[in-house]
Amino acid sequence: MPLLLLLLLLSVLIYMWIARRNSTLTRACRWRQERSAGQWRCASCGAVMPGTQEPRDCLRPQE
C-alpha cells in the first residue's frame, strides 16, 4: 500500500511538472480571437498575434 501511494504521488508531481513546462501563459494573458482579421488580441495588454491557433506565450512587456 505505501508503494502505491508513493507511485501515485510521483505520478501527480510528474504530471504537474509537464503541464507547467508546456504552458508559458500567465494569468494576465487573455487571448481573444478576431476571426474576421485572422488574428488573436490580448484583452489585458493589447498584444496582437496573427494565426489561427491560440498563442501560448505571453507577449506582455517585462517590467
Backbone bond lengths (Angstrom), bond angles and torsions (degrees), N, CA, C in turn:
res aa  C-N    CA-C-N  psi(-1)  N-CA   C-N-CA  omega(-1)  CA-C   N-CA-C  phi
1 M - - - 1.454 - - 1.532 111.95 -
2 P 1.342 120.18 -46.44 1.464 119.47 177.96 1.529 112.13 -61.13
3 L 1.321 116.47 -31.63 1.462 120.10 178.90 1.533 110.66 -66.26
4 L 1.323 117.43 -38.89 1.461 120.87 178.36 1.529 111.27 -67.21
5 L 1.324 116.44 -39.54 1.462 119.51 177.65 1.526 111.55 -65.04
6 L 1.312 116.27 -40.23 1.451 120.65 177.12 1.527 110.71 -63.92
7 L 1.311 116.98 -41.96 1.459 121.89 177.75 1.533 110.89 -63.83
8 L 1.311 117.45 -41.37 1.459 122.03 177.91 1.530 110.49 -63.68
9 L 1.299 117.89 -45.14 1.457 122.25 178.68 1.524 110.65 -61.37
10 L 1.302 116.76 -45.00 1.457 121.38 179.24 1.527 110.76 -62.69
11 S 1.313 117.22 -40.74 1.465 121.52 179.06 1.523 111.09 -63.49
12 V 1.310 116.76 -43.26 1.461 120.72 -179.93 1.528 110.32 -64.91
13 L 1.303 117.73 -42.84 1.465 120.95 179.58 1.526 111.67 -64.33
14 I 1.318 117.46 -40.36 1.472 120.83 177.94 1.521 110.29 -65.40
15 Y 1.336 116.91 -42.63 1.468 120.29 178.21 1.531 110.78 -60.80
16 M 1.321 117.08 -44.33 1.462 120.56 -179.77 1.524 111.22 -64.37
17 W 1.312 117.45 -38.24 1.462 121.93 179.39 1.528 110.49 -65.55
18 I 1.336 117.13 -44.71 1.463 121.14 179.83 1.530 110.55 -66.41
19 A 1.326 118.01 -42.11 1.459 121.04 179.80 1.532 110.84 -63.69
20 R 1.298 117.82 -38.84 1.463 122.21 -179.92 1.528 110.93 -71.16
21 R 1.314 116.57 -37.65 1.455 121.48 -177.68 1.528 111.73 -69.08
22 N 1.330 117.68 -31.58 1.455 121.30 -176.71 1.517 113.74 -85.45
23 S 1.303 118.95 -5.75 1.457 121.14 -178.78 1.521 109.94 -125.31
24 T 1.341 115.39 126.34 1.459 118.91 178.33 1.519 110.65 -109.41
25 L 1.321 116.86 5.79 1.459 119.94 179.85 1.518 111.04 -67.67
26 T 1.294 114.89 148.95 1.452 120.29 172.99 1.522 107.76 -110.20
27 R 1.296 116.97 170.33 1.464 120.96 -179.28 1.518 111.49 -64.83
28 A 1.317 118.21 -23.53 1.459 120.98 -176.55 1.530 112.35 -76.62
29 C 1.328 118.42 -19.28 1.464 120.87 -178.37 1.518 110.30 -83.11
30 R 1.340 114.66 123.52 1.460 120.60 176.50 1.520 107.08 -132.73
31 W 1.329 116.10 91.38 1.455 121.42 -176.65 1.513 110.91 -78.00
32 R 1.336 116.28 134.81 1.452 124.14 176.71 1.527 107.71 -124.18
33 Q 1.324 116.32 132.06 1.457 120.34 -177.94 1.526 110.60 -86.01
34 E 1.332 115.23 132.89 1.460 122.01 172.48 1.525 106.18 -109.09
35 R 1.325 116.53 92.55 1.470 120.92 -174.26 1.518 112.92 -63.65
36 S 1.324 117.30 -36.92 1.464 119.52 -178.44 1.528 111.23 -63.47
37 A 1.310 117.14 -33.86 1.465 121.42 -179.78 1.529 111.94 -93.81
38 G 1.335 118.11 -11.35 1.462 120.80 -179.74 1.517 113.14 69.13
39 Q 1.315 116.60 37.65 1.466 119.82 -177.58 1.520 110.75 -146.09
40 W 1.325 114.77 170.92 1.465 123.18 176.56 1.509 108.11 -116.15
41 R 1.329 117.04 140.45 1.465 121.77 178.59 1.526 108.41 -127.14
42 C 1.325 116.45 135.15 1.456 121.70 178.01 1.527 108.70 -81.08
43 A 1.327 116.62 125.01 1.460 120.74 -179.35 1.526 111.31 -72.83
44 S 1.304 117.91 -17.12 1.453 121.62 -177.23 1.530 112.10 -87.34
45 C 1.335 116.54 -52.69 1.465 119.09 -174.44 1.521 113.77 -112.12
46 G 1.342 118.22 -10.82 1.452 121.08 177.85 1.516 114.75 86.06
47 A 1.325 118.47 8.52 1.460 120.79 178.46 1.521 109.66 -64.71
48 V 1.338 116.87 146.72 1.458 122.20 -178.45 1.519 108.40 -120.27
49 M 1.344 115.75 136.59 1.457 122.01 -179.62 1.529 108.20 -135.32
50 P 1.340 118.34 122.00 1.465 119.47 178.56 1.527 110.80 -74.96
51 G 1.327 115.84 156.48 1.453 120.36 175.71 1.511 112.54 127.96
52 T 1.349 114.94 174.88 1.458 121.02 -178.00 1.521 112.34 -104.94
53 Q 1.335 117.70 -18.73 1.462 120.36 179.08 1.528 109.68 -95.87
54 E 1.336 114.72 144.23 1.457 119.89 -179.78 1.531 110.69 -63.84
55 P 1.337 117.99 130.80 1.465 121.07 178.84 1.528 111.18 -63.25
56 R 1.319 116.24 149.14 1.459 121.61 179.15 1.520 111.44 -110.24
57 D 1.322 117.03 -5.34 1.454 120.74 -176.87 1.515 110.82 -108.18
58 C 1.304 114.89 145.93 1.462 121.17 176.43 1.517 108.06 -85.18
59 L 1.321 116.82 125.87 1.466 120.86 179.44 1.524 111.65 -102.71
60 R 1.308 116.16 10.55 1.461 121.71 179.77 1.518 109.36 -63.99
61 P 1.334 118.13 134.38 1.469 119.55 178.61 1.528 111.36 -62.16
62 Q 1.300 115.86 136.46 1.466 121.45 178.23 1.512 109.30 -76.26
63 E 1.305 116.46 133.04 1.468 120.95 -178.68 1.497 111.53 -99.95
